[in-house]
């Protein structure tokens, strides 16, 4: 799922005109060594934080159907994750970097969701909404200054981009549908009386000629007491 979100962001930025301008889109960590090797204008989209959104957990399972409408598998519910990116622009002059970062900002703030034309793989198959927030980070995500300190580089202007994406559940194959009816086979009655079994009822020893389904002697119901009568 993570690489599919990367691809969706790359398609989004390419569609904003970066590819036509010859700007490279990279997903590397913007370390000092990486910056020294860069030779062309680049937009770096660095993923640095992944957290599950527990508020969107559920226990309902989905069913997978084939072309004939039969259930072939059952899928556990998708789990949602927040992916936080640090987006920076790299060029030979700060003015060029700011201009490039402004172009990226205009593209991201006008996009609330990653549309179906941007999604691939499992994200496209699930058909769920993949949200995007630009200009901020999650409440629990590390601050940009902490990220730069961990990378060992100098602080640069950056955008915080957060994507909420579903991770597809696990599919388990379902048992094939029942296509045969119930078959009942009978066994010839044994002539040996000792081999037969009889249902047992309380206070009934012999079923009689008509079996247990015949009329049975019933005891008379006890007389009802009238109100006010005392027991002897």
C-alpha positions as CSV (number, residue, x, y, z in Angstrom):
1,X,0.0,0.0,0.0
2,X,2.8,2.5,0.8
3,X,4.4,2.2,-2.6
4,X,1.0,2.7,-4.2
5,X,0.6,6.0,-2.3
6,X,4.0,7.0,-3.5
7,X,3.0,6.3,-7.0
8,X,-0.2,8.3,-6.6
9,X,1.7,11.4,-5.3
10,X,4.2,11.1,-8.2
11,X,1.3,11.1,-10.7
12,X,-0.3,14.0,-9.0
13,X,2.8,16.1,-9.1
14,X,3.6,15.1,-12.6
15,X,0.2,16.2,-13.7
16,X,0.8,19.6,-12.1
17,X,3.5,20.3,-14.7
18,X,6.6,19.2,-12.9
19,X,7.4,16.5,-15.4
20,X,7.0,18.9,-18.3
21,X,9.5,21.3,-16.6
22,X,12.1,18.6,-16.3
23,X,11.8,18.5,-12.5
24,X,12.7,15.1,-10.9
25,X,10.5,13.6,-8.2
26,X,12.4,11.6,-5.6
27,X,11.4,9.7,-2.5
28,X,14.8,9.5,-0.9
29,X,15.8,10.7,2.5
30,X,17.1,14.3,2.0
31,X,20.4,13.7,3.7
32,X,23.6,15.8,3.1
33,X,25.1,13.0,1.0
34,X,22.0,12.8,-1.2
35,X,21.9,16.6,-1.6
36,X,25.6,16.6,-2.7
37,X,24.8,14.0,-5.5
38,X,21.8,15.9,-6.8
39,X,22.4,17.5,-10.3
40,X,18.9,18.7,-11.4
41,X,15.9,20.5,-9.9
42,X,14.2,18.0,-7.6
43,X,11.1,17.7,-5.5
44,X,11.8,15.3,-2.6
45,X,8.8,13.5,-1.1
46,X,10.2,11.8,2.0
47,X,8.0,9.5,4.1
48,X,9.0,9.7,7.7
49,X,6.0,8.7,9.8
50,X,3.4,5.9,9.6
51,X,0.6,5.5,12.2
52,X,-2.6,3.6,12.3
53,X,-5.9,5.4,12.7
54,X,-7.5,3.3,15.4
55,X,-10.8,5.3,15.2
56,X,-11.5,3.7,11.9
57,X,-11.2,0.1,12.9
58,X,-14.1,-2.2,12.5
59,X,-14.9,-5.9,12.7
60,X,-17.1,-6.4,9.7
61,X,-15.8,-8.7,7.0
62,X,-16.5,-8.4,3.3
63,X,-17.2,-11.0,0.7
64,X,-15.5,-11.5,-2.6
65,X,-17.7,-12.7,-5.6
66,X,-16.8,-14.2,-8.9
67,X,-18.3,-13.5,-12.3
68,X,-21.3,-15.7,-11.5
69,X,-22.0,-13.9,-8.2
70,X,-20.8,-16.8,-6.0
71,X,-18.8,-16.1,-2.8
72,X,-15.2,-17.3,-3.4
73,X,-13.5,-15.6,-0.5
74,X,-14.0,-13.5,2.6
75,X,-11.8,-10.5,3.4
76,X,-11.1,-9.0,6.8
77,X,-11.8,-5.3,7.1
78,X,-9.3,-2.8,5.8
79,X,-7.2,-0.9,8.3
80,X,-6.4,2.7,7.9
81,X,-3.0,4.3,8.2
82,X,-1.7,7.9,8.2
83,X,1.4,8.4,6.1
84,X,3.2,11.7,6.8
85,X,5.6,13.1,4.2
86,X,8.2,15.9,4.3
87,X,8.1,17.7,0.9
88,X,11.1,19.9,-0.1
89,X,12.4,21.5,-3.2
90,X,16.0,21.4,-4.4
91,X,17.5,23.7,-6.9
92,X,20.7,25.8,-7.5
93,X,19.2,29.0,-6.0
94,X,16.9,29.6,-3.1
95,X,14.6,31.7,-5.3
96,X,14.2,28.7,-7.7
97,X,13.5,26.4,-4.7
98,X,10.8,28.7,-3.4
99,X,9.2,29.0,-6.8
100,X,9.2,25.2,-7.2
101,X,7.8,24.7,-3.7
102,X,5.1,27.2,-4.4
103,X,4.0,25.2,-7.5
104,X,3.9,22.1,-5.4
105,X,1.9,23.8,-2.7
106,X,-0.7,25.0,-5.2
107,X,-1.1,21.5,-6.4
108,X,-1.4,19.8,-3.0
109,X,-3.8,22.3,-1.3
110,X,-6.3,22.0,-4.2
111,X,-6.4,18.2,-3.7
112,X,-8.5,16.7,-0.9
113,X,-8.5,13.2,-2.1
114,X,-6.3,11.1,-4.5
115,X,-8.7,10.3,-7.3
116,X,-9.2,6.9,-9.0
117,X,-7.1,7.9,-11.9
118,X,-4.1,8.2,-9.6
119,X,-4.6,5.0,-7.7
120,X,-3.1,1.6,-8.6
121,X,-2.9,-1.9,-7.2
122,X,-4.9,-2.6,-4.0
123,X,-5.9,1.0,-3.5
124,X,-7.7,0.9,-6.9
125,X,-9.3,-2.4,-6.2
126,X,-10.7,-1.4,-2.8
127,X,-12.4,1.7,-4.3
128,X,-12.1,3.6,-0.9
129,X,-11.5,7.3,-0.5
130,X,-7.8,8.1,0.0
131,X,-7.6,11.5,1.8
132,X,-4.8,14.1,1.5
133,X,-4.0,17.0,3.8
134,X,-1.2,19.5,2.9
135,X,0.5,22.1,4.9
136,X,0.3,20.3,8.2
137,X,1.2,17.0,9.9
138,X,-0.5,14.6,12.3
139,X,-0.9,15.5,15.9
140,X,1.6,12.8,17.0
141,X,4.0,13.1,14.0
142,X,7.5,14.3,14.7
143,X,8.2,18.0,14.1
144,X,10.0,19.0,10.9
145,X,13.0,20.3,12.9
146,X,13.3,16.9,14.6
147,X,13.3,15.2,11.2
148,X,16.1,17.4,9.9
149,X,18.1,16.8,13.1
150,X,17.8,13.1,12.6
151,X,18.8,13.3,9.0
152,X,21.9,15.4,9.9
153,X,21.1,18.1,7.4
154,X,20.4,21.8,7.5
155,X,16.8,23.0,8.0
156,X,15.0,23.9,4.7
157,X,11.5,25.2,3.9
158,X,9.2,22.1,3.7
159,X,5.6,21.1,3.4
160,X,4.0,18.5,5.7
161,X,1.7,16.2,3.7
162,X,-0.5,13.6,5.3
163,X,-2.3,10.8,3.4
164,X,-4.9,8.5,4.9
165,X,-4.9,5.3,3.1
166,X,-6.5,1.8,3.7
167,X,-4.5,-1.4,3.9
168,X,-6.4,-4.2,2.3
169,X,-7.5,-7.0,4.6
170,X,-6.5,-10.6,4.4
171,X,-8.5,-12.8,2.0
172,X,-9.4,-16.4,3.0
173,X,-10.9,-18.7,0.4
174,X,-14.5,-19.8,1.1
175,X,-15.7,-23.3,0.8
176,X,-17.3,-24.2,-2.5
177,X,-21.1,-24.0,-2.7
178,X,-23.2,-27.1,-2.1
179,X,-24.3,-28.5,-5.4
180,X,-25.7,-31.9,-4.3
181,X,-28.9,-32.6,-2.4
182,X,-29.3,-34.5,0.8
183,X,-29.0,-38.3,0.3
184,X,-30.8,-40.6,2.8
185,X,-29.9,-44.3,2.7
186,X,-32.0,-46.9,4.7
187,X,-30.8,-50.2,6.2
188,X,-33.1,-53.3,6.1
189,X,-34.8,-54.0,9.4
190,X,-33.1,-56.8,11.4
191,X,-35.1,-59.9,12.3
192,X,-33.2,-60.4,15.5
193,X,-35.3,-58.7,18.3
194,X,-32.3,-58.4,20.5
195,X,-30.5,-56.2,17.9
196,X,-33.4,-53.6,17.8
197,X,-33.4,-50.4,19.9
198,X,-36.5,-48.9,21.4
199,X,-37.2,-45.4,22.6
200,X,-37.8,-45.3,26.3
201,X,-40.7,-43.4,27.9
202,X,-41.3,-43.0,31.6
203,X,-43.6,-45.7,33.0
204,X,-44.0,-47.4,29.6
205,X,-42.6,-50.9,29.2
206,X,-44.3,-52.2,26.1
207,X,-45.2,-50.3,23.0
208,X,-48.2,-52.6,22.2
209,X,-49.4,-53.6,18.8
210,X,-49.9,-50.1,17.6
211,X,-46.5,-48.9,18.8
212,X,-45.8,-45.8,20.8
213,X,-48.0,-43.8,18.5
214,X,-51.2,-45.5,19.6
215,X,-53.6,-44.3,22.3
216,X,-52.2,-44.3,25.8
217,X,-53.9,-44.5,29.1
218,X,-53.9,-41.2,30.9
219,X,-54.3,-40.6,34.5
220,X,-57.2,-38.5,35.7
221,X,-56.3,-34.9,36.5
222,X,-56.2,-34.1,40.2
223,X,-59.3,-32.3,41.6
224,X,-59.0,-28.6,41.8
225,X,-59.3,-27.0,45.2
226,X,-61.7,-24.2,45.7
227,X,-60.7,-20.9,47.2
228,X,-61.0,-21.1,51.0
229,X,-60.6,-24.8,51.3
230,X,-58.0,-26.0,53.7
231,X,-55.8,-29.0,53.2
232,X,-56.4,-31.8,55.6
